[in-house]
């Protein structure tokens, strides 16, 4: 089974509620400031909804990735140099959009090895520029693993993002298939390190790659063991025939069952829905945790 067969109705997005003026406004700001978004790069099904609500998840460090995850639509080839104006341009776009909460993510840059950078310096610079222009802004970042470098992670900690997000993506058994250049235990170590250093932590994973319900529960338990604050869980939708096939489309009842399992057995705030993605209801989840 894959997504070239008929999708369940609850996975079909509607353009009926799209605000065309807001959508165009966001596109114009992104183009003017020469910015990328994960909404476009990863073909997010919520893009129209988010753009029409005058928000977006900014993609920094270029639009090509140094890794080869078999589920991801981001371009995978040799990346270009770093745009040193990008941090300021992101900050300006955040201001022009009037955002109170922004999400910054990036491609993985394993090529930036000097001084254990891996893109962490650019993240720090982007956070600093956003705060210069946007007083009171809340910032969530969704980062790669920085090769597990504590030096890179410490730069992020010093920048004090309001939420640190790093996706685990799938169960451990499927890593050799879905994430050949990543490491399950490294992701857990990164999340644990950031939590022990005082940050609100967040992660997410997909359903439909061939995992069992018991394996889902084991993954949730692993995330709870590192004291994760927020988890996002949604259906994997195959971007193209070159990507991994969908093994299963989960039903709405199964989503509710997974959500109830998290609520009963962990202290994690769950964002669980077929079209849930990393930044789905991000502000709402942050405010829930921040107000505990």
Residue frames as qw, qx, qy, qz and C-alpha x, y, z in Angstrom:
[[0.000, 0.888, 0.460, 0.000, 0.00, 0.00, 0.00],
 [0.401, -0.127, -0.016, 0.907, 1.18, 3.56, -0.69],
 [0.134, 0.600, 0.339, -0.712, -0.28, 7.00, -1.09],
 [0.166, 0.179, -0.576, -0.780, -0.79, 6.63, -4.83],
 [0.186, -0.437, -0.870, -0.130, -3.87, 4.65, -3.85],
 [0.252, -0.736, -0.312, -0.546, -6.88, 6.52, -2.55],
 [0.151, 0.228, -0.571, 0.774, -6.13, 8.49, 0.61],
 [0.191, -0.562, -0.758, 0.269, -8.52, 8.28, 3.55],
 [0.028, 0.843, 0.357, 0.401, -10.81, 11.31, 3.59],
 [0.478, -0.862, -0.078, 0.150, -9.29, 12.61, 6.82],
 [0.630, -0.314, 0.280, 0.653, -5.90, 12.95, 5.09],
 [0.366, 0.556, 0.435, 0.607, -7.22, 15.17, 2.33],
 [0.190, -0.408, -0.226, 0.864, -6.64, 18.86, 2.85],
 [0.257, 0.789, 0.549, 0.104, -9.12, 21.46, 1.70],
 [0.330, 0.107, 0.078, 0.934, -8.35, 24.82, 0.12],
 [0.153, -0.734, -0.560, -0.352, -11.86, 26.09, 0.92],
 [0.453, -0.842, -0.234, 0.175, -10.71, 27.85, 4.09],
 [0.630, -0.036, 0.080, 0.772, -7.51, 29.34, 2.66],
 [0.020, 0.916, 0.145, -0.373, -7.24, 33.12, 2.96],
 [0.741, 0.487, 0.188, 0.422, -5.75, 33.98, -0.43],
 [0.089, 0.930, -0.119, 0.336, -4.65, 37.47, 0.61],
 [0.587, -0.702, 0.400, -0.044, -2.75, 36.20, 3.66],
 [0.904, 0.055, 0.340, 0.252, -1.30, 33.33, 1.61],
 [0.569, 0.702, 0.070, 0.423, 0.02, 35.77, -1.01],
 [0.199, -0.926, 0.215, -0.238, 1.31, 38.11, 1.72],
 [0.765, -0.489, 0.406, 0.106, 3.40, 35.34, 3.32],
 [0.832, 0.297, 0.294, 0.366, 4.75, 34.21, -0.05],
 [0.321, 0.875, -0.011, 0.363, 5.75, 37.78, -0.94],
 [0.407, -0.843, 0.330, -0.120, 7.61, 38.26, 2.36],
 [0.859, -0.229, 0.412, 0.201, 9.47, 34.97, 1.95],
 [0.716, 0.519, 0.232, 0.405, 10.48, 35.76, -1.63],
 [0.085, 0.951, -0.082, 0.286, 11.50, 39.35, -0.80],
 [0.441, -0.766, 0.454, -0.113, 13.77, 38.16, 2.01],
 [0.535, 0.480, -0.691, -0.081, 15.16, 35.22, 0.01],
 [0.424, -0.334, 0.721, -0.434, 13.97, 32.69, 2.59],
 [0.446, 0.002, -0.858, -0.255, 13.16, 29.00, 2.49],
 [0.631, -0.287, 0.363, -0.623, 10.45, 27.23, 4.48],
 [0.190, -0.103, 0.976, -0.030, 10.09, 23.59, 5.43],
 [0.575, 0.442, 0.437, -0.532, 6.45, 24.06, 4.41],
 [0.614, 0.653, -0.261, -0.358, 7.60, 24.16, 0.78],
 [0.161, 0.570, -0.803, -0.057, 10.69, 21.97, 0.98],
 [0.172, -0.067, 0.961, -0.204, 9.02, 19.05, 2.74],
 [0.353, -0.224, -0.637, -0.648, 5.67, 19.47, 0.95],
 [0.073, 0.126, 0.757, -0.637, 3.81, 19.89, 4.24],
 [0.058, -0.507, -0.793, -0.332, 0.06, 19.21, 3.86],
 [0.212, -0.778, -0.479, 0.347, -0.69, 22.11, 6.24],
 [0.397, -0.032, 0.161, 0.903, 1.14, 24.73, 4.17],
 [0.067, -0.523, -0.445, -0.724, -1.95, 26.48, 2.81],
 [0.509, -0.736, -0.444, -0.035, -3.55, 26.60, 6.25],
 [0.594, -0.480, -0.129, 0.632, -0.42, 28.00, 7.87],
 [0.302, 0.118, 0.264, 0.908, 0.34, 30.56, 5.14],
 [0.191, -0.622, -0.474, -0.593, -3.26, 31.77, 5.18],
 [0.575, -0.747, -0.317, 0.104, -2.87, 32.23, 8.96],
 [0.162, 0.913, -0.256, 0.272, 0.23, 34.39, 8.33],
 [0.576, -0.630, 0.521, 0.001, 2.77, 31.95, 9.70],
 [0.810, 0.461, -0.363, -0.006, 5.46, 29.58, 8.41],
 [0.822, -0.476, 0.211, 0.232, 8.28, 27.37, 9.65],
 [0.264, 0.884, -0.362, -0.133, 11.50, 28.97, 8.46],
 [0.964, 0.040, 0.096, 0.245, 14.16, 26.70, 6.94],
 [0.057, -0.927, 0.346, 0.134, 17.69, 28.00, 7.49],
 [0.473, -0.479, 0.687, 0.273, 21.15, 26.85, 6.35],
 [0.175, 0.281, -0.721, -0.609, 20.02, 26.40, 2.76],
 [0.794, 0.114, 0.130, -0.583, 17.56, 23.95, 1.20],
 [0.789, 0.295, -0.534, -0.069, 19.78, 20.93, 0.55],
 [0.752, -0.560, 0.275, -0.211, 20.57, 18.27, 3.15],
 [0.161, 0.603, -0.781, -0.011, 23.73, 16.23, 3.73],
 [0.401, -0.090, 0.879, -0.242, 21.75, 13.16, 4.84],
 [0.314, 0.072, -0.739, -0.592, 19.60, 10.69, 2.95],
 [0.401, 0.128, 0.727, -0.543, 16.49, 9.95, 5.02],
 [0.080, 0.124, 0.879, 0.454, 14.28, 7.77, 2.85],
 [0.040, 0.678, 0.723, -0.123, 11.03, 9.50, 3.80],
 [0.128, -0.716, -0.135, 0.673, 12.05, 13.14, 3.35],
 [0.550, 0.728, 0.360, 0.197, 11.37, 15.38, 0.35],
 [0.147, -0.916, 0.223, 0.301, 14.13, 17.90, 1.16],
 [0.687, 0.660, -0.301, 0.037, 16.77, 17.94, -1.59],
 [0.809, -0.479, 0.290, 0.177, 19.73, 15.68, -0.81],
 [0.744, 0.527, -0.021, 0.411, 22.94, 16.84, -2.49],
 [0.561, -0.047, -0.214, 0.799, 26.06, 18.91, -1.83],
 [0.101, -0.886, -0.404, 0.203, 24.91, 22.06, 0.00],
 [0.366, 0.738, 0.007, 0.568, 25.94, 25.60, -0.90],
 [0.332, 0.154, -0.451, 0.814, 27.68, 28.08, 1.38],
 [0.189, -0.604, -0.653, 0.416, 25.98, 29.79, 4.31],
 [0.068, 0.725, 0.286, 0.623, 23.97, 32.96, 3.65],
 [0.371, -0.114, -0.494, 0.778, 25.30, 35.28, 6.37],
 [0.235, -0.149, -0.025, -0.960, 22.37, 37.66, 5.84],
 [0.479, -0.304, -0.760, -0.315, 19.82, 34.93, 6.53],
 [0.321, -0.379, -0.697, 0.517, 19.54, 35.43, 10.33],
 [0.058, 0.286, 0.135, -0.947, 18.63, 39.10, 9.86],
 [0.354, -0.018, -0.549, -0.757, 16.29, 38.32, 6.97],
 [0.408, -0.352, -0.842, -0.006, 14.45, 35.73, 9.06],
 [0.190, -0.400, -0.516, 0.733, 14.14, 38.26, 11.90],
 [0.170, 0.182, -0.165, -0.954, 12.76, 40.84, 9.48],
 [0.411, -0.169, -0.733, -0.516, 10.21, 38.38, 8.07],
 [0.337, -0.398, -0.789, 0.325, 9.09, 37.48, 11.60],
 [0.039, -0.369, -0.272, 0.888, 8.55, 41.18, 12.29],
 [0.270, 0.094, -0.412, -0.865, 6.72, 41.81, 9.03],
 [0.442, -0.256, -0.811, -0.285, 4.41, 38.88, 9.71],
 [0.430, -0.520, 0.183, -0.715, 3.71, 40.15, 13.22],
 [0.764, -0.114, -0.635, -0.003, 4.44, 36.77, 14.78],
 [0.518, -0.694, 0.311, -0.392, 4.31, 36.18, 18.52],
 [0.771, -0.283, 0.570, 0.022, 5.65, 32.62, 18.17],
 [0.569, 0.653, -0.413, -0.281, 8.02, 31.44, 15.46],
 [0.916, -0.151, 0.364, 0.080, 9.52, 28.10, 14.51],
 [0.253, 0.782, -0.529, -0.210, 13.00, 27.79, 12.99],
 [0.921, -0.086, 0.373, 0.072, 14.31, 24.57, 11.49],
 [0.114, 0.743, -0.552, -0.361, 17.09, 23.60, 9.11],
 [0.880, 0.313, -0.355, -0.038, 18.56, 21.00, 6.87],
 [0.833, -0.467, 0.158, 0.252, 21.32, 18.86, 8.39],
 [0.389, 0.862, -0.309, 0.100, 24.79, 20.27, 7.71],
 [0.909, -0.324, 0.133, 0.225, 27.29, 17.54, 8.55],
 [0.677, 0.506, 0.009, 0.534, 29.73, 19.35, 6.24],
 [0.067, -0.849, 0.170, -0.496, 30.16, 22.22, 8.75],
 [0.864, -0.206, -0.392, 0.238, 32.69, 20.35, 10.88],
 [0.397, 0.388, -0.336, 0.761, 35.04, 23.13, 11.95],
 [0.099, -0.236, 0.482, -0.838, 34.82, 23.96, 15.66],
 [0.023, 0.319, 0.928, -0.188, 31.98, 21.44, 16.05],
 [0.255, 0.137, -0.045, -0.956, 29.63, 23.84, 14.29],
 [0.087, 0.284, 0.941, 0.161, 27.23, 21.63, 12.26],
 [0.108, -0.589, -0.496, -0.629, 25.03, 24.72, 11.87],
 [0.446, -0.627, -0.546, 0.333, 24.77, 25.59, 15.58],
 [0.277, -0.272, -0.031, 0.921, 26.45, 28.98, 15.11],
 [0.120, -0.229, -0.490, -0.833, 23.90, 29.94, 12.47],
 [0.425, -0.595, -0.674, -0.102, 21.07, 28.90, 14.79],
 [0.424, -0.512, -0.353, 0.659, 22.55, 31.06, 17.56],
 [0.138, -0.100, 0.201, 0.965, 22.89, 34.04, 15.21],
 [0.235, -0.402, -0.636, -0.616, 19.32, 33.60, 13.95],
 [0.445, -0.632, -0.611, 0.173, 17.88, 33.49, 17.48],
 [0.355, -0.414, -0.170, 0.821, 19.83, 36.61, 18.44],
 [0.015, 0.059, 0.372, 0.926, 18.68, 38.56, 15.36],
 [0.315, -0.535, -0.697, -0.359, 15.03, 37.57, 15.87],
 [0.442, -0.644, -0.507, 0.365, 15.09, 38.83, 19.45],
 [0.280, -0.198, 0.031, 0.939, 16.73, 42.12, 18.46],
 [0.168, -0.119, -0.414, -0.887, 13.81, 42.99, 16.17],
 [0.587, -0.375, -0.546, -0.465, 10.97, 41.19, 17.94],
 [0.122, -0.327, 0.636, -0.688, 10.55, 41.96, 21.63],
 [0.632, -0.060, 0.495, -0.593, 8.63, 39.32, 23.58],
 [0.720, 0.309, -0.488, -0.384, 8.84, 36.76, 20.76],
 [0.778, -0.284, 0.547, -0.124, 8.77, 33.06, 21.64],
 [0.422, 0.599, -0.615, -0.291, 11.15, 30.94, 19.59],
 [0.898, -0.101, 0.420, -0.083, 10.98, 27.21, 18.92],
 [0.242, 0.639, -0.656, -0.320, 13.83, 25.56, 17.05],
 [0.963, 0.079, 0.225, -0.127, 13.75, 22.17, 15.35],
 [0.015, 0.784, -0.593, -0.182, 17.35, 21.08, 14.91],
 [0.822, 0.259, -0.507, -0.001, 19.37, 18.19, 13.54],
 [0.859, -0.463, -0.167, 0.137, 21.43, 16.17, 16.01],
 [0.031, 0.918, -0.385, 0.095, 24.67, 18.18, 15.42],
 [0.669, 0.324, -0.649, 0.159, 26.42, 14.77, 15.43],
 [0.750, -0.525, -0.387, 0.109, 25.72, 14.69, 19.16],
 [0.472, 0.326, -0.275, 0.771, 28.36, 17.39, 19.75],
 [0.390, -0.689, -0.483, 0.375, 28.04, 18.86, 23.24],
 [0.283, -0.270, 0.080, 0.917, 29.92, 21.94, 22.05],
 [0.107, -0.263, -0.542, -0.791, 27.27, 22.58, 19.39],
 [0.401, -0.611, -0.672, -0.122, 24.44, 21.82, 21.81],
 [0.406, -0.502, -0.353, 0.677, 25.92, 24.19, 24.39],
 [0.078, 0.013, 0.244, 0.966, 25.71, 27.03, 21.84],
 [0.335, -0.458, -0.621, -0.540, 22.00, 26.32, 21.54],
 [0.502, -0.570, -0.585, 0.284, 21.53, 26.18, 25.31],
 [0.323, -0.307, -0.132, 0.885, 23.28, 29.56, 25.69],
 [0.079, -0.182, -0.414, -0.888, 20.88, 31.04, 23.10],
 [0.208, 0.218, 0.701, -0.646, 17.91, 30.03, 25.30],
 [0.333, -0.171, -0.609, -0.699, 15.24, 29.06, 22.77],
 [0.581, -0.211, 0.304, -0.725, 11.82, 28.71, 24.36],
 [0.930, 0.029, 0.302, -0.208, 11.43, 25.18, 22.95],
 [0.015, -0.531, 0.789, 0.309, 14.08, 22.77, 21.69],
 [0.883, 0.241, 0.215, -0.341, 12.71, 20.26, 19.17],
 [0.080, 0.491, -0.819, -0.286, 14.60, 17.34, 17.68],
 [0.849, 0.099, -0.067, -0.515, 12.61, 14.65, 15.90],
 [0.502, -0.302, 0.810, 0.001, 13.15, 10.96, 16.52],
 [0.406, 0.342, -0.514, -0.674, 11.05, 10.27, 13.39],
 [0.834, 0.022, -0.430, -0.345, 10.45, 6.50, 13.77],
 [0.881, -0.441, 0.150, -0.078, 11.06, 3.40, 15.89],
 [0.343, -0.679, 0.611, 0.219, 14.57, 2.07, 16.45],
 [0.713, 0.080, 0.677, 0.164, 14.12, -1.04, 14.27],
 [0.572, 0.726, 0.362, 0.123, 13.38, 1.08, 11.19],
 [0.164, -0.875, 0.230, 0.393, 16.38, 3.41, 11.47],
 [0.445, -0.267, 0.681, 0.516, 18.56, 1.35, 9.07],
 [0.361, 0.508, 0.709, 0.331, 15.77, 1.65, 6.50],
 [0.062, 0.916, 0.381, 0.113, 14.45, 5.15, 7.08],
 [0.130, -0.972, 0.188, -0.055, 17.41, 7.02, 8.63],
 [0.924, 0.147, -0.157, 0.315, 20.65, 5.32, 7.60],
 [0.449, 0.459, -0.260, 0.721, 22.83, 8.31, 8.55],
 [0.380, -0.615, 0.202, -0.661, 21.17, 8.96, 11.93],
 [0.378, 0.054, -0.863, 0.331, 21.26, 7.17, 15.26],
 [0.527, -0.612, -0.496, -0.319, 18.25, 6.47, 17.51],
 [0.668, -0.500, -0.357, 0.420, 20.24, 6.50, 20.75],
 [0.358, 0.053, 0.007, 0.932, 22.00, 9.73, 19.74],
 [0.226, -0.532, -0.353, -0.736, 18.62, 11.43, 19.31],
 [0.655, -0.634, -0.410, -0.037, 17.56, 10.32, 22.79],
 [0.637, -0.261, -0.206, 0.695, 20.89, 11.51, 24.21],
 [0.153, 0.296, 0.148, 0.931, 20.45, 14.94, 22.58],
 [0.433, -0.621, -0.379, -0.533, 16.93, 15.31, 23.98],
 [0.733, -0.521, -0.368, 0.237, 18.08, 14.21, 27.42],
 [0.532, -0.048, -0.111, 0.838, 21.04, 16.61, 27.42],
 [0.034, -0.416, -0.193, -0.888, 18.89, 19.58, 26.47],
 [0.586, -0.626, -0.404, -0.318, 16.26, 18.71, 29.08],
 [0.729, -0.423, -0.313, 0.437, 18.82, 18.37, 31.86],
 [0.370, -0.009, -0.009, 0.929, 20.07, 21.82, 30.89],
 [0.073, 0.433, 0.447, -0.779, 16.70, 23.39, 31.52],
 [0.247, 0.143, -0.429, -0.857, 15.04, 23.60, 28.10],
 [0.740, 0.258, 0.382, -0.490, 11.50, 22.59, 27.19],
 [0.132, -0.293, 0.851, 0.416, 12.01, 19.62, 24.89],
 [0.725, 0.405, 0.182, -0.527, 9.93, 18.31, 22.03],
 [0.170, -0.254, 0.864, 0.400, 10.15, 15.50, 19.49],
 [0.712, 0.334, 0.087, -0.611, 8.01, 13.86, 16.85],
 [0.262, -0.180, 0.905, 0.281, 7.57, 10.72, 14.81],
 [0.521, 0.185, -0.421, -0.720, 5.59, 9.34, 11.90],
 [0.664, 0.045, 0.693, -0.279, 3.12, 6.48, 11.69],
 [0.779, 0.536, 0.098, -0.312, 2.80, 4.15, 8.73],
 [0.266, 0.701, -0.648, -0.132, 6.35, 2.95, 8.03],
 [0.743, 0.097, -0.658, -0.069, 5.74, -0.58, 9.32],
 [0.027, -0.315, 0.699, -0.641, 5.93, -0.16, 13.09],
 [0.433, -0.403, -0.803, -0.066, 3.79, -2.25, 15.44],
 [0.401, -0.798, -0.155, -0.423, 1.66, -0.84, 18.24],
 [0.816, -0.501, -0.092, 0.274, 4.00, -2.38, 20.81],
 [0.625, 0.124, 0.055, 0.768, 6.94, -0.65, 19.12],
 [0.041, -0.715, -0.165, -0.678, 5.07, 2.66, 19.23],
 [0.647, -0.740, -0.123, -0.138, 4.56, 2.20, 22.97],
 [0.816, -0.234, -0.024, 0.527, 8.26, 1.37, 23.42],
 [0.387, 0.434, 0.108, 0.806, 9.20, 4.55, 21.54],
 [0.313, -0.783, -0.153, -0.515, 6.88, 6.63, 23.69],
 [0.802, -0.568, -0.107, 0.151, 8.39, 5.03, 26.80],
 [0.703, 0.058, 0.014, 0.708, 11.90, 5.93, 25.58],
 [0.107, 0.606, 0.117, 0.779, 10.83, 9.55, 25.10],
 [0.572, -0.750, -0.156, -0.293, 9.24, 9.62, 28.54],
 [0.853, -0.326, -0.122, 0.388, 12.45, 8.25, 30.06],
 [0.478, 0.134, 0.003, 0.868, 14.32, 11.36, 28.86],
 [0.066, -0.595, -0.474, 0.647, 11.56, 13.54, 30.36],
 [0.136, 0.259, 0.512, 0.808, 10.30, 14.85, 27.04],
 [0.187, 0.306, 0.383, -0.851, 7.71, 17.62, 27.32],
 [0.601, 0.507, 0.078, -0.613, 5.89, 17.55, 23.95],
 [0.385, -0.072, 0.839, 0.378, 5.48, 14.95, 21.20],
 [0.554, 0.450, -0.105, -0.692, 3.93, 15.33, 17.74],
 [0.411, -0.013, 0.900, 0.144, 2.65, 12.23, 15.93],
 [0.564, 0.521, 0.008, -0.641, 1.18, 12.13, 12.43],
 [0.880, 0.288, 0.378, 0.000, 0.67, 9.95, 9.37],
 [0.324, -0.381, 0.582, 0.641, 3.56, 9.44, 6.95],
 [0.655, 0.672, 0.245, -0.243, 2.50, 10.42, 3.42],
 [0.731, -0.027, 0.421, 0.536, 4.84, 9.31, 0.66],
 [0.062, 0.725, -0.111, -0.677, 6.22, 12.35, -1.23],
 [0.528, 0.568, -0.452, -0.442, 7.08, 10.38, -4.40],
 [0.980, 0.097, -0.143, -0.096, 7.74, 6.91, -5.77],
 [0.515, 0.523, -0.539, 0.413, 11.42, 7.36, -4.83],
 [0.255, -0.482, 0.540, -0.642, 10.53, 7.43, -1.13],
 [0.073, -0.007, 0.961, -0.267, 9.53, 4.70, 1.31],
 [0.375, -0.355, -0.669, -0.535, 6.10, 3.21, 0.74],
 [0.496, -0.329, 0.327, -0.734, 3.28, 3.69, 3.22],
 [0.199, 0.029, -0.978, 0.057, 2.72, 0.39, 4.99],
 [0.177, -0.551, -0.799, 0.166, -0.41, 1.45, 6.85],
 [0.135, -0.477, -0.088, -0.864, -2.87, 4.33, 7.07],
 [0.127, -0.169, -0.791, 0.575, -3.90, 4.64, 10.69],
 [0.196, -0.660, -0.634, -0.353, -7.56, 5.17, 11.52],
 [0.180, -0.656, 0.117, -0.724, -8.90, 8.03, 13.62],
 [0.837, -0.503, -0.081, -0.201, -9.72, 5.52, 16.38],
 [0.871, -0.009, -0.184, 0.456, -6.09, 4.37, 16.40],
 [0.253, 0.532, -0.172, 0.790, -4.90, 7.96, 16.73],
 [0.525, -0.641, 0.043, -0.558, -7.19, 8.43, 19.71],
 [0.942, -0.288, -0.154, 0.074, -5.89, 5.19, 21.24],
 [0.681, 0.226, -0.214, 0.663, -2.28, 6.35, 20.91],
 [0.049, -0.614, 0.115, -0.779, -3.14, 9.75, 22.38],
 [0.738, -0.566, -0.038, -0.367, -4.89, 8.16, 25.36],
 [0.913, -0.076, -0.223, 0.332, -1.92, 5.85, 25.92],
 [0.418, 0.405, -0.221, 0.782, 0.40, 8.88, 26.14],
 [0.337, -0.618, 0.056, -0.709, -1.91, 10.72, 28.52],
 [0.867, -0.438, -0.096, -0.218, -2.32, 7.72, 30.83],
 [0.940, -0.132, -0.064, 0.308, 1.25, 6.41, 30.89],
 [0.583, 0.164, -0.048, 0.794, 3.48, 9.49, 30.53],
 [0.146, -0.736, -0.270, 0.603, 3.84, 13.16, 31.44],
 [0.269, -0.041, 0.492, 0.827, 4.25, 14.13, 27.78],
 [0.412, 0.551, 0.220, -0.691, 1.87, 16.62, 26.13],
 [0.494, 0.142, 0.773, 0.370, 0.61, 14.86, 22.96],
 [0.410, 0.545, -0.125, -0.720, -0.21, 16.47, 19.64],
 [0.342, -0.010, 0.920, 0.191, -1.62, 13.47, 17.78],
 [0.582, 0.594, 0.241, -0.500, -3.54, 13.75, 14.49],
 [0.827, 0.352, 0.374, 0.227, -3.27, 12.38, 10.94],
 [0.488, 0.747, 0.052, 0.449, -1.84, 15.63, 9.56],
 [0.487, -0.856, 0.109, 0.138, 0.12, 16.61, 12.66],
 [0.712, 0.483, -0.200, 0.469, 3.63, 17.75, 11.80],
 [0.581, -0.059, -0.414, 0.698, 6.49, 19.14, 13.90],
 [0.053, 0.024, -0.185, 0.981, 5.15, 22.68, 14.20],
 [0.375, -0.474, -0.623, -0.497, 1.44, 21.76, 14.26],
 [0.540, -0.768, -0.262, -0.224, -0.23, 23.61, 17.16],
 [0.636, 0.187, -0.404, 0.630, 3.25, 24.55, 18.36],
 [0.076, -0.446, 0.240, -0.859, 2.24, 27.68, 20.25],
 [0.752, -0.409, -0.133, -0.500, -0.65, 25.90, 21.96],
 [0.900, -0.114, -0.368, 0.203, 1.62, 23.06, 23.14],
 [0.420, 0.300, -0.369, 0.773, 4.27, 25.48, 24.40],
 [0.310, -0.482, 0.123, -0.810, 1.75, 27.52, 26.36],
 [0.865, -0.352, -0.259, -0.245, 0.35, 24.39, 28.02],
 [0.817, -0.041, -0.357, 0.451, 3.83, 23.31, 29.22],
 [0.263, 0.384, -0.235, 0.853, 4.95, 26.83, 30.14],
 [0.438, -0.486, 0.041, -0.755, 1.89, 27.33, 32.33],
 [0.791, -0.244, -0.561, 0.023, 2.24, 24.10, 34.32]]
